[in-house]
Amino acid sequence: MSHHALLIISHEKPAVLRRLVAVLDHPDNDVFIHIDKKCDIEKFQVETQHSRVVLLDNRIDGRWGDYSLVEIELNLIAEASKHGVYDYLHLISGVDYPVKSMQEIHDFCNEHNGAEFIGIAQNVTDKELNWRSQHYFLFSDGFKSTNPFKRVTRALFARLQSVVGYKRYKGKVVKGAQWWSITYDFAAYLLQHRVQIERNFRHTYCPDELVVQTMCWNSPFRERIYNTEDEFEGCKRYIPWHNGYLAPFASEDFIRMKDSGKWFGRKFTEEDIDRWVEVSKSR
């Protein structure tokens, strides 16, 4: 019998979150949820019959591209670690949805026990990785801000660092999808290196796509990565990227998800869930 922790980052669509938690409800699952500090937490209350549910008290204002998202991930791991030793911990968002049953996911993890399901991107240049990881970005909690002073100051300060050859992280940097499924051993490794992670990755660009991948790649756990050649097969997520953007689901995506072997798809609306349920009935 395996025991899994579902770690959920939620900041929108509480109705989708409730439907997600309902389908995750399983005797061998515990569910840990971080509700963004900007949200009215009363709208995000969920109920289960079988799974323990824990809403994190330490709520963070998560910002796109900022280290705050890594903090949330590590806080979720730390909270789960207080409640038990899990075979696997799965990070998903509050608008993701499983496209395999929890029992199928458990069975696959048992069959590949010890594997780390982490996506490693292939279509990324060393120049991009260097820009993302080796600079100290000012105002990193506002990468989407249109404030011209912040944007220009940030860019100039980063370019100055390039000129003087400033480096932050000495190992090989890799990136991939933020969402992953990892063993308890590797999760504990991340917590043991939390100070190092913050020192190396705070004020970098989109560190939520760098930290877990890079820490695993530069550790003995690298040999346990399930698939290093296909990013989304590696993390078992169905993510419809088109021209660098996450696209809404098209009709053909539901058929592809059904046949893909992936565990979770993102990101869903309530209407998408209804469409998925109809398609999945034909399995």
C-alpha positions as CSV (number, residue, x, y, z in Angstrom):
1,M,0.0,0.0,0.0
2,S,1.4,3.4,-1.0
3,H,0.7,6.8,0.6
4,H,0.7,9.9,-1.4
5,A,0.6,13.7,-0.7
6,L,-1.1,16.0,-3.1
7,L,0.4,19.5,-2.8
8,I,-1.9,22.2,-4.3
9,I,-1.1,25.8,-5.1
10,S,-4.4,27.6,-5.6
11,H,-5.2,31.3,-6.4
12,E,-8.3,31.2,-8.5
13,K,-11.5,29.3,-9.5
14,P,-12.5,27.8,-6.0
15,A,-15.3,25.8,-7.7
16,V,-12.6,24.0,-9.8
17,L,-10.6,23.4,-6.7
18,R,-13.5,21.7,-5.0
19,R,-14.0,19.4,-7.9
20,L,-10.3,18.7,-8.0
21,V,-10.2,17.8,-4.3
22,A,-13.3,15.6,-4.7
23,V,-11.6,13.4,-7.3
24,L,-8.3,13.3,-5.3
25,D,-10.3,12.0,-2.3
26,H,-8.7,8.6,-1.7
27,P,-7.9,6.6,1.5
28,D,-4.2,6.6,0.6
29,N,-4.0,10.4,-0.2
30,D,-3.4,13.4,2.0
31,V,-4.1,16.8,0.5
32,F,-2.2,20.0,1.4
33,I,-3.4,23.3,-0.1
34,H,-1.9,26.7,-0.2
35,I,-4.4,29.4,-0.8
36,D,-2.8,32.6,-2.1
37,K,-2.8,35.4,0.4
38,K,-4.6,37.7,-2.0
39,C,-7.7,35.4,-2.0
40,D,-10.7,35.2,0.3
41,I,-9.9,31.9,2.0
42,E,-13.6,31.3,2.9
43,K,-14.4,30.8,-0.8
44,F,-11.8,28.0,-1.0
45,Q,-13.1,25.6,1.7
46,V,-13.2,22.0,0.6
47,E,-14.4,18.7,2.0
48,T,-13.4,15.1,1.7
49,Q,-14.6,11.7,2.9
50,H,-11.3,9.7,2.9
51,S,-8.3,12.1,2.5
52,R,-6.9,14.3,5.2
53,V,-7.0,17.9,4.0
54,V,-4.7,20.6,5.4
55,L,-4.9,24.3,4.4
56,L,-1.6,26.0,5.1
57,D,-1.8,28.8,7.7
58,N,1.3,30.5,6.4
59,R,-0.2,32.1,3.3
60,I,2.1,33.9,0.8
61,D,1.4,36.5,-1.8
62,G,2.6,34.5,-4.8
63,R,3.8,36.5,-7.8
64,W,4.5,35.3,-11.3
65,G,8.2,34.7,-12.0
66,D,9.1,35.4,-8.4
67,Y,10.8,33.2,-5.7
68,S,7.6,33.4,-3.7
69,L,6.3,30.5,-5.7
70,V,9.3,28.4,-4.7
71,E,8.6,29.4,-1.1
72,I,5.1,28.1,-1.4
73,E,6.4,24.8,-2.9
74,L,8.9,24.3,-0.1
75,N,6.3,25.2,2.6
76,L,3.9,22.6,1.1
77,I,6.6,20.0,1.3
78,A,7.5,21.0,4.8
79,E,3.9,20.8,5.9
80,A,3.4,17.4,4.4
81,S,6.5,16.2,6.1
82,K,5.0,17.0,9.5
83,H,2.2,14.6,8.8
84,G,3.9,11.5,7.5
85,V,6.3,9.7,5.2
86,Y,4.9,9.6,1.7
87,D,5.9,7.4,-1.2
88,Y,5.3,10.4,-3.5
89,L,4.5,14.0,-3.3
90,H,2.7,15.6,-6.3
91,L,2.7,19.3,-6.9
92,I,-0.3,20.5,-8.9
93,S,-2.2,23.8,-9.2
94,G,-5.8,24.4,-8.1
95,V,-6.9,24.3,-11.7
96,D,-5.3,21.1,-12.7
97,Y,-7.3,17.8,-12.9
98,P,-6.2,14.2,-12.9
99,V,-6.7,12.4,-16.2
100,K,-5.9,9.0,-14.7
101,S,-7.6,7.6,-11.7
102,M,-5.7,7.9,-8.4
103,Q,-5.4,4.2,-8.3
104,E,-3.8,4.1,-11.7
105,I,-1.3,6.8,-10.6
106,H,-0.5,4.9,-7.4
107,D,0.0,1.7,-9.4
108,F,2.4,3.4,-11.8
109,C,4.4,4.8,-8.9
110,N,4.6,1.4,-7.3
111,E,5.8,-0.1,-10.6
112,H,8.5,2.6,-11.0
113,N,9.2,3.0,-7.3
114,G,12.0,5.5,-6.6
115,A,11.7,7.3,-10.0
116,E,11.6,11.1,-9.9
117,F,8.9,12.5,-12.2
118,I,10.4,15.8,-13.1
119,G,10.2,17.5,-16.5
120,I,13.5,18.6,-18.1
121,A,13.0,21.0,-21.0
122,Q,15.1,20.4,-24.2
123,N,14.3,23.5,-26.3
124,V,16.2,25.9,-24.1
125,T,19.5,27.6,-24.8
126,D,22.4,28.1,-22.5
127,K,22.0,31.8,-23.1
128,E,18.4,31.7,-21.7
129,L,19.4,29.6,-18.8
130,N,22.2,31.9,-17.9
131,W,19.9,35.0,-18.1
132,R,17.3,33.3,-15.9
133,S,19.6,31.9,-13.3
134,Q,22.8,34.0,-13.0
135,H,21.4,37.5,-12.5
136,Y,20.0,39.2,-9.4
137,F,16.8,40.8,-10.7
138,L,15.5,43.9,-8.9
139,F,11.7,44.1,-8.2
140,S,11.4,40.4,-8.9
141,D,7.9,40.4,-7.3
142,G,6.7,42.5,-10.2
143,F,8.0,41.0,-13.5
144,K,4.6,41.7,-15.0
145,S,4.6,45.3,-13.9
146,T,4.4,47.9,-16.6
147,N,6.1,50.5,-14.4
148,P,8.8,51.9,-16.8
149,F,11.2,52.8,-14.0
150,K,11.2,49.3,-12.6
151,R,11.5,47.7,-16.0
152,V,14.4,49.9,-17.2
153,T,16.2,49.7,-13.8
154,R,15.9,46.0,-13.7
155,A,17.2,45.5,-17.2
156,L,20.1,47.9,-16.8
157,F,21.2,46.3,-13.5
158,A,21.0,42.8,-15.1
159,R,23.1,43.9,-18.0
160,L,25.7,45.4,-15.7
161,Q,26.0,42.0,-14.0
162,S,26.5,40.4,-17.4
163,V,29.3,42.9,-18.2
164,V,31.2,42.1,-15.0
165,G,30.6,38.4,-15.3
166,Y,28.6,38.0,-12.1
167,K,27.6,34.4,-11.4
168,R,25.3,33.0,-8.7
169,Y,25.0,29.2,-9.2
170,K,28.1,27.2,-10.0
171,G,26.5,23.9,-11.1
172,K,24.6,23.1,-14.3
173,V,21.2,24.8,-14.5
174,V,18.3,23.0,-16.1
175,K,14.6,24.0,-16.4
176,G,11.3,22.5,-16.9
177,A,7.6,22.5,-16.0
178,Q,6.9,23.7,-12.4
179,W,4.7,20.7,-11.7
180,W,6.3,17.4,-10.5
181,S,5.9,14.2,-8.6
182,I,8.9,13.3,-6.4
183,T,9.8,10.8,-3.8
184,Y,9.9,11.6,-0.1
185,D,13.7,11.2,-0.1
186,F,14.2,13.8,-2.7
187,A,11.6,16.1,-1.0
188,A,13.6,15.8,2.2
189,Y,16.8,16.6,0.3
190,L,15.2,19.8,-1.0
191,L,14.3,20.8,2.6
192,Q,17.8,20.0,3.8
193,H,19.2,22.4,1.2
194,R,16.6,25.2,1.6
195,V,19.1,27.8,2.7
196,Q,21.3,27.1,-0.3
197,I,18.3,27.1,-2.6
198,E,17.2,30.6,-1.4
199,R,20.7,31.9,-1.6
200,N,21.1,30.7,-5.2
201,F,17.7,31.4,-6.6
202,R,16.0,34.3,-4.8
203,H,15.7,37.2,-7.3
204,T,16.2,35.0,-10.3
205,Y,13.7,34.8,-13.2
206,C,11.0,32.2,-12.9
207,P,12.9,30.0,-10.3
208,D,9.9,27.8,-10.0
209,E,11.0,26.3,-13.3
210,L,14.6,26.0,-12.2
211,V,14.9,24.9,-8.6
212,V,13.6,21.3,-8.5
213,Q,15.1,20.5,-11.9
214,T,18.5,21.9,-11.1
215,M,18.7,20.5,-7.6
216,C,17.9,17.1,-8.8
217,W,20.3,17.3,-11.8
218,N,23.2,18.2,-9.6
219,S,22.6,15.5,-7.0
220,P,22.6,11.7,-6.8
221,F,18.9,11.8,-7.5
222,R,19.6,12.6,-11.2
223,E,19.9,9.0,-12.0
224,R,16.3,8.5,-10.8
225,I,14.7,11.0,-13.2
226,Y,12.0,9.0,-15.1
227,N,12.5,10.6,-18.5
228,T,15.1,13.3,-19.4
229,E,14.2,13.5,-23.1
230,D,10.5,14.4,-23.0
231,E,9.6,17.2,-20.6
232,F,6.0,16.4,-20.2
233,E,6.3,12.7,-20.2
234,G,9.0,13.2,-17.5
235,C,6.6,14.9,-15.2
236,K,3.5,13.0,-16.5
237,R,1.6,16.3,-17.1
238,Y,-0.5,17.2,-20.2
239,I,0.2,20.9,-20.8
240,P,-1.0,22.4,-24.1
241,W,1.8,24.9,-24.9
242,H,1.4,26.6,-28.2
243,N,4.0,29.2,-29.4
244,G,5.2,29.8,-25.9
245,Y,1.8,30.2,-24.3
246,L,-0.5,27.9,-22.4
247,A,-3.5,27.5,-24.6
248,P,-7.1,26.7,-23.6
249,F,-8.1,23.1,-24.2
250,A,-9.4,22.3,-27.7
251,S,-11.6,19.4,-28.5
252,E,-8.8,17.3,-29.7
253,D,-6.9,17.8,-26.4
254,F,-9.3,15.7,-24.5
255,I,-8.8,12.7,-26.8
256,R,-5.0,13.2,-26.7
257,M,-5.1,13.4,-22.9
258,K,-7.1,10.2,-22.7
259,D,-4.4,8.3,-24.8
260,S,-1.4,10.2,-23.5
261,G,-0.6,8.2,-20.4
262,K,-0.2,11.5,-18.5
263,W,-1.5,11.8,-14.9
264,F,-2.7,15.4,-14.7
265,G,-3.8,18.0,-17.2
266,R,-3.7,21.8,-16.9
267,K,-5.4,24.1,-16.8
268,F,-9.1,23.3,-16.5
269,T,-12.3,25.3,-16.2
270,E,-15.5,23.8,-14.9
271,E,-16.6,23.4,-18.5
272,D,-13.4,21.6,-19.3
273,I,-14.0,19.2,-16.5
274,D,-17.4,18.4,-17.8
275,R,-16.1,17.8,-21.2
276,W,-13.3,15.6,-19.8
277,V,-15.7,13.5,-17.8
278,E,-17.8,12.8,-21.0
279,V,-14.7,11.8,-23.0
280,S,-13.3,9.6,-20.2
281,K,-16.5,7.6,-20.0
282,S,-15.6,6.0,-23.2
283,R,-12.4,4.6,-21.7
